[in-house]
């Protein structure tokens, strides 16, 4: 009798899993990973032994690096095993994102820090992201709603289409030659070196020549990142000069799907020909920002802190900064 109950229970489990597969609309699960610190060291030193030798002779403990590597791959293995057998799955490193072709019926799972979500989202077209925090004790995970404690239930809900999907507003930079760049967190427009960036900025009916350390444009998701440090620096300077700072609502943090972007000009320089009136404000779909480069060389536009992936922005180039039509889609908790 006990054996019959066990067999019946196993049959029910298989039936439940089959139910998930029948009801889901996904054809494939793509697991996006990033190299661990140990794997990056192996790339640099060719082997674990050489990496260990180098670090230990430099006075650094190698054990935590190995432990984090093992913990990460333990999470990766656990996630991979929980993908239902009726679904195709593929594991790719983030370095291959720019060459990878995502399908319309893909469910994307990221295992890594917030930056991995940011890197991945820009290559997707409506495919939802199930973001897993592999090390909650070490990673804050602002963009990572799930960890291994709730992954199984989150995956099942995703496949049954019962997990909420939250759209995330992105920024877009579009050059007059047709090139474009998306930003999940932020865009930077300025000089590649530490010299001043020179350009003409237009917003609404206002136009101003400026010389600055560059312009930061932030999305709602990025309002807790680079833009937050801009607020902190500006507040500290005002306070040091004897002024009073009125904190922005919710400390400047915006919702992920806010309908506008924020911009801030870094270190604007006032002179006879350059102004400092247009240094902070909003960019909307109805009122995008236009910037014309006056830099003979080294002008760049990059997104989300990835300086190696940039658009050239030299004299003769005009860029329109606005809210992107494309949105990222994040799976979140109920």
HELIX and SHEET records of a PDB file:
HELIX    1   1 UNK A    2  UNK A   23  1                                  22    
HELIX    2   2 UNK A   37  UNK A   45  1                                   9    
HELIX    3   3 UNK A   48  UNK A   57  1                                  10    
HELIX    4   4 UNK A   63  UNK A   81  1                                  19    
HELIX    5   5 UNK A   94  UNK A   99  5                                   6    
HELIX    6   6 UNK A  114  UNK A  121  1                                   8    
HELIX    7   7 UNK A  151  UNK A  159  1                                   9    
HELIX    8   8 UNK A  221  UNK A  224  5                                   4    
HELIX    9   9 UNK A  226  UNK A  240  1                                  15    
HELIX   10  10 UNK A  249  UNK A  252  5                                   4    
SHEET    1   A 7 UNK A  88  UNK A  93  0                                        
SHEET    2   A 7 UNK A  28  UNK A  33  1                                        
SHEET    3   A 7 UNK A 106  UNK A 111  1                                        
SHEET    4   A 7 UNK A 128  UNK A 132  1                                        
SHEET    5   A 7 UNK A 318  UNK A 331  1                                        
SHEET    6   A 7 UNK A 165  UNK A 175 -1                                        
SHEET    7   A 7 UNK A 180  UNK A 183 -1                                        
SHEET    1   B 8 UNK A  88  UNK A  93  0                                        
SHEET    2   B 8 UNK A  28  UNK A  33  1                                        
SHEET    3   B 8 UNK A 106  UNK A 111  1                                        
SHEET    4   B 8 UNK A 128  UNK A 132  1                                        
SHEET    5   B 8 UNK A 318  UNK A 331  1                                        
SHEET    6   B 8 UNK A 289  UNK A 293 -1                                        
SHEET    7   B 8 UNK A 197  UNK A 203 -1                                        
SHEET    8   B 8 UNK A 206  UNK A 212 -1                                        
SHEET    1   C 6 UNK A 280  UNK A 284  0                                        
SHEET    2   C 6 UNK A 260  UNK A 265 -1                                        
SHEET    3   C 6 UNK A 215  UNK A 218 -1                                        
SHEET    4   C 6 UNK A 186  UNK A 191 -1                                        
SHEET    5   C 6 UNK A 299  UNK A 303 -1                                        
SHEET    6   C 6 UNK A 310  UNK A 312 -1                                        
END                                                                             
